[in-house]
Amino acid sequence: AAPSSGSVSVTPSVGTALETRFSLSANDWTDDDYPLTYTFYERAPFNTSTRSMVCAASIVPGCDDVSSAGNNQTNAILVDIADIYGATAISDPPATVYVKSNLATQSIVNLDNLTETLLQVSLEENDVDGIYQILKAGGEAANELDLRRRLVACDNEGDCAAASVAAYRAKLLVAFDAVIRLQDDNLEARARQANLLSILTKDAYDLDLSAQNLVLGIVTDLTSRASLQGLGIDASRADTRAAMIESLANIEHVAETANNSIQIKSFLSALDNTLDAFLIGTTAGQDAERESSETSLAVTTVK
């Protein structure tokens, strides 16, 4: 039987992204088949289908979250609890946390300095969860329309909006490439990488050539690994599937405007790898047929 009788909590229930350290806890879960492992997720308001991982699977029934990736909104915090045989329960109801964010109201210089300081500490400690939390919060801040709108004009020193945000985005991508190298390759890691990539590449039309090549390299590597082992099962599969399609759509312009065959070939290779990954693990029947058809259509539309 799956674990039961427990709950999930978060303390404090109100805080500020990248300033407050939220403590997430799985409480009082019981099962006959120990040890139990705990994986924490967050879900944005009004989104009942897609989750993003906060803390990777661990036998420790709690973890810290420095971002909760919120922009003045209430997020749901959930935990998956699995026993030694893989029987899994999901916390219901979830805990809730209201996350205030002033990241998008800061100057790009302050945002860059804050992110760099936090990342340096997490990289030195090989804190993979912390790195993901910081990169996600930074990526979402860069995607904020208010931030980009305030930076439309060049300042007195000639620092223009597109160049500033692009340079910040490129730094996040470099750190993301570094954290990938800290992780073992497994379904959980790929799900997390796909989710973060979809955030870091959103509206990334202003990336320079070096950053474009880095993105293509990350996408090609991620999809190549996924094409060999698939995307997982159940909720994790759905989350990864959606994130990978979004990432490919986000960087379509790179191939569309590319003036060299290497970039174009990398993008097309990523598309083909993605379709192969989606087809692994499908089972016979109407659901698998529908998923394969929907995936083929989505990838072909991008292509």
C-alpha positions in Angstrom: 0.0 0.0 0.0 1.0 3.6 -0.6 2.1 5.9 2.3 -0.8 7.5 4.1 -2.0 9.6 7.0 0.4 12.5 6.5 0.4 16.2 5.5 2.7 18.8 4.1 3.5 22.2 5.6 5.6 25.3 4.8 7.0 27.9 7.2 6.6 30.9 7.1 3.4 31.0 5.0 4.3 34.5 3.7 7.7 35.6 2.4 9.8 37.3 -0.3 11.5 35.5 -3.2 15.2 35.1 -2.8 15.1 36.7 0.7 13.0 34.4 2.8 14.1 30.8 3.5 11.0 28.7 3.4 11.0 25.4 5.3 9.0 22.6 3.6 8.1 19.6 5.7 6.3 16.3 5.1 4.7 15.3 8.4 3.6 12.0 9.9 3.5 9.8 6.8 3.3 6.1 7.6 3.9 2.9 5.6 4.9 -0.7 6.2 7.8 -0.5 3.7 10.5 1.9 4.8 12.5 3.9 4.0 10.2 6.6 2.5 11.5 9.2 0.0 10.1 12.7 -0.3 10.0 14.9 -3.4 8.7 18.5 -3.0 6.9 20.4 -5.8 5.2 23.8 -6.3 2.3 24.7 -8.4 1.2 28.1 -9.5 -2.4 29.4 -8.9 -5.1 28.1 -11.2 -2.7 25.4 -12.6 -3.9 22.0 -11.6 -1.8 20.0 -14.1 1.8 21.2 -14.1 4.2 21.1 -11.2 7.8 22.1 -10.9 10.2 20.4 -8.5 11.5 22.4 -5.5 13.6 19.7 -3.8 14.7 16.4 -5.3 13.8 13.0 -3.8 15.4 12.4 -0.4 14.8 10.3 2.7 14.8 13.5 4.6 11.2 14.6 5.1 11.9 18.3 4.6 14.0 20.9 2.7 14.6 24.6 2.4 13.4 26.8 -0.5 14.9 30.2 -1.1 12.6 31.2 -3.9 9.2 29.5 -4.2 9.4 31.2 -7.6 6.5 33.5 -6.8 5.6 36.9 -8.2 3.1 38.2 -5.6 1.0 35.1 -5.7 -0.1 32.1 -3.6 1.6 28.9 -4.6 0.6 25.3 -3.7 3.3 23.2 -2.1 3.0 19.4 -2.6 5.1 16.4 -1.7 5.2 13.0 -3.3 6.0 10.2 -0.8 7.3 6.8 -2.1 8.0 3.7 -0.2 10.9 1.3 -1.0 8.8 -0.6 -3.6 7.7 2.6 -5.4 4.1 2.8 -4.1 3.5 6.6 -4.1 1.1 9.0 -2.4 0.6 12.8 -3.1 -0.2 15.2 -0.3 -3.8 16.3 -0.4 -4.6 19.0 0.4 -1.4 20.9 -0.4 0.2 23.6 1.8 0.0 27.2 0.5 2.5 30.0 0.6 2.2 33.6 -0.5 5.4 34.8 -2.1 6.0 38.4 -2.6 8.6 39.4 -5.2 10.4 42.7 -5.8 12.8 41.2 -8.2 11.2 42.7 -11.3 11.2 46.2 -9.8 14.9 46.2 -9.1 17.5 47.5 -11.6 19.0 44.8 -13.8 22.3 45.5 -12.1 20.9 44.8 -8.6 19.1 41.7 -9.8 22.3 40.5 -11.4 24.4 41.1 -8.3 21.8 39.4 -6.0 21.6 36.4 -8.2 25.4 36.1 -8.6 25.9 36.3 -4.9 23.4 33.6 -4.1 24.6 31.3 -6.9 28.2 31.5 -5.8 27.3 30.2 -2.4 25.1 27.4 -3.8 27.7 26.4 -6.4 30.5 26.2 -3.8 28.3 24.0 -1.7 27.1 21.9 -4.7 23.6 22.7 -3.5 21.7 21.6 -6.6 18.2 22.4 -5.1 19.4 25.9 -4.2 20.8 26.5 -7.7 17.6 25.5 -9.4 15.5 27.7 -7.0 17.7 30.7 -7.7 17.8 30.2 -11.4 14.1 29.8 -11.6 13.4 33.0 -9.6 15.9 34.9 -11.7 14.5 33.6 -15.0 11.0 34.5 -14.0 12.1 38.0 -13.0 13.8 38.4 -16.4 10.5 37.4 -18.0 8.5 40.0 -16.2 6.9 42.4 -18.6 7.3 45.3 -16.1 11.1 44.7 -15.9 11.5 44.7 -19.7 9.1 47.7 -20.1 11.1 49.8 -17.6 14.3 49.1 -19.6 13.1 50.0 -23.0 15.3 53.0 -23.4 19.1 53.2 -22.9 20.3 54.8 -19.7 22.9 57.6 -19.5 25.8 55.1 -19.8 24.3 53.5 -23.0 23.1 50.4 -21.2 20.1 49.3 -23.3 17.3 47.1 -22.3 17.8 44.2 -24.7 21.5 44.0 -24.1 21.1 44.1 -20.3 18.5 41.5 -20.0 20.2 39.3 -22.6 23.5 39.5 -20.7 21.7 38.5 -17.5 19.9 35.7 -19.2 23.2 34.4 -20.6 24.7 34.3 -17.1 21.7 32.2 -15.9 22.2 29.8 -18.8 25.9 29.4 -18.0 25.0 28.6 -14.4 22.3 26.2 -15.6 24.9 24.4 -17.8 27.1 24.0 -14.7 24.4 22.5 -12.6 23.5 20.0 -15.2 27.1 18.7 -14.9 26.6 18.3 -11.1 23.6 16.0 -11.6 23.4 12.3 -12.4 21.4 11.6 -15.5 18.0 10.2 -14.6 14.3 10.9 -15.3 14.0 13.2 -12.3 16.9 15.3 -13.4 15.7 15.6 -17.0 12.3 16.6 -15.8 13.8 19.4 -13.7 16.1 20.5 -16.5 13.3 20.7 -19.0 11.2 22.8 -16.7 13.9 25.3 -16.0 14.9 25.5 -19.6 11.4 26.5 -20.6 11.7 29.4 -18.2 15.2 30.5 -19.1 14.4 30.5 -22.9 11.1 32.4 -22.7 11.2 35.6 -24.8 14.9 35.0 -25.3 14.9 36.6 -28.7 17.8 38.9 -27.8 20.4 36.3 -26.9 23.8 36.8 -28.6 25.4 34.1 -30.7 27.4 32.6 -27.9 24.3 32.2 -25.7 22.2 30.9 -28.6 24.8 28.2 -29.2 24.8 27.4 -25.5 21.0 27.0 -25.5 21.1 24.8 -28.6 23.8 22.6 -27.0 21.8 22.2 -23.8 18.6 21.4 -25.7 20.4 18.9 -28.0 22.0 17.2 -25.1 18.8 17.0 -23.0 16.7 15.7 -25.8 19.4 13.2 -26.9 19.5 11.7 -23.4 15.7 11.7 -23.2 15.4 9.9 -26.6 17.2 7.0 -25.1 15.2 6.6 -21.9 12.0 8.5 -22.4 10.3 11.0 -20.1 9.1 9.0 -17.1 5.5 8.2 -16.2 2.3 9.8 -15.0 2.5 13.4 -13.7 6.3 13.6 -14.2 5.9 12.6 -17.9 3.2 15.2 -18.5 5.3 18.0 -16.9 8.4 17.1 -18.9 6.5 16.7 -22.1 4.9 20.2 -21.8 8.2 21.9 -20.8 10.2 20.4 -23.7 7.6 21.5 -26.3 7.6 25.0 -24.7 11.4 25.1 -24.8 11.6 24.1 -28.5 9.0 26.7 -29.3 10.9 29.4 -27.4 14.1 28.9 -29.4 12.5 28.3 -32.8 13.6 31.8 -33.8 17.3 30.8 -33.3 17.0 28.3 -36.1 14.7 30.5 -38.1 17.2 33.4 -38.2 20.4 31.3 -38.1 22.9 32.0 -40.8 24.9 28.8 -40.3 24.0 25.2 -40.9 25.3 24.0 -37.5 22.6 25.9 -35.6 19.9 24.7 -38.0 21.0 21.1 -37.8 21.2 21.2 -33.9 17.6 22.5 -33.7 16.3 19.9 -36.1 18.2 17.2 -34.3 16.6 18.3 -31.0 13.2 18.1 -32.6 13.8 14.6 -33.8 15.2 13.5 -30.4 12.2 15.0 -28.7 9.7 13.0 -30.8 11.7 9.8 -30.1 11.6 10.6 -26.4 7.9 11.1 -26.4 7.3 7.7 -28.1 9.3 5.8 -25.5 7.1 4.4 -22.8 3.7 4.7 -24.5 1.5 1.7 -24.2 -0.9 0.2 -26.6 -4.4 1.7 -26.7 -6.3 4.9 -27.4 -4.5 7.0 -24.8 -1.0 6.2 -26.2 -2.3 6.8 -29.7 -3.7 10.2 -28.8 -0.5 11.2 -27.0 1.7 10.2 -29.9 -0.6 12.1 -32.3 -0.6 15.2 -30.2 3.1 15.1 -29.7 3.8 14.6 -33.4 1.6 17.5 -34.2 3.2 19.8 -31.6 6.7 18.9 -32.7 5.9 19.1 -36.4 4.2 22.5 -35.9 7.4 23.9 -34.4 9.5 22.2 -37.1 
